[in-house]
């Protein structure tokens, strides 16, 4: 039984236009969190603001053991020091390209309210800093020139804006204030679309407070206006909610916006969880630190192998994996990020065809790793190499596409493919064994690329 919803989806599930097709083909993206929080870098005077966990872009909230008495005021005044001498958007874009990223998401304004572009609607922006140049423009231009699509991160909530409210406004005075805030938000978003017409979409954040949730009429109309101004614009499910307060999905379970945006530092574990929606997952290298963190010691920072595993899991479930970087106050990436970007890039150079433009493959899950596919080509990225060197592929019996040839990406040798009805679940599946050469050595996951063809008679070996 469907509920009557007035403020439901504006765009259809799985849009089929070119922009949305491009979104689906990205596979790998880069997130960049950059702002005033890059200056303290997770520390007040050399001491972490939050023991055993990240403060980074939330340092304004976390005092910690060594914060100045008036740390919030200290934080809000950091803009006077924002003068990144090493900032080179072209170098970032080159690094992202070499890593294999096909899109990027850039923080135009985080919860602190500081705008990295010259905005007409606030004085708390880059023009008030000593830097005085449009950072968003530099980023949009540099990445666009490298052929990387740009999306703008935008936090609705602002910690230090006197017109902002967390609770829904009640009194006339509160309503007037919050309406002013809504108008300001709309002005800034329209301004971003005017200034940077090349962008492909927005990545919204900070939309969970009741003030915003109760503004469903405003946000519904705003979504329409953004789309009218910028045809093809891609907006995630975090932007708004229906009139019953249902966020991401409306009261009928229909997605609001063009892709599911709830996968923040976590991944779906099964294809069925996605209900066929487009989605992205955004991930940090340190635990929950998005902005720059000077000191990575004492924290588990994800390894290149961890991240490759997450990337392939995401792509195998039809999602994009977006890896976050937090440059320092001068505009330099953390050395740990540089290393990971290089290592991911080296892997992507060999194996990128299993990522870019690849899709979920409708096969029983493999213990060895993740399947992706492209037309008649099936990829298995092997993270758990079996001791018997047999990559056993379960294929539904009724399938008319089975592996007929195989090789390992980056390696020219043809692998032996054997039809092996080993009788595990013969009512459902039949098995094709790809023999991994014993002598093949790899220090990371490797990808078996298989061509799919007509099945031969069940008893024939291929
Ligand atoms: O920018 C990075 C983080 O700073 C930002 N999103 C990423 C991309 C972020 N801000 N807050 N959070 C992540 C987590 C917020 C959690 C909470 Fe809540 C907000 C807890 C209580 C309010 C959302 C609403 C979760 C529970 C209720």
Boltz pocket constraint, residues with backbone or C-beta under 6 A from the ligand:
constraints:
  - pocket:
      binder: B
      contacts: [[A, 33], [A, 57], [A, 58], [A, 205], [A, 208], [A, 264], [A, 282], [A, 290]]
      max_distance: 6.0
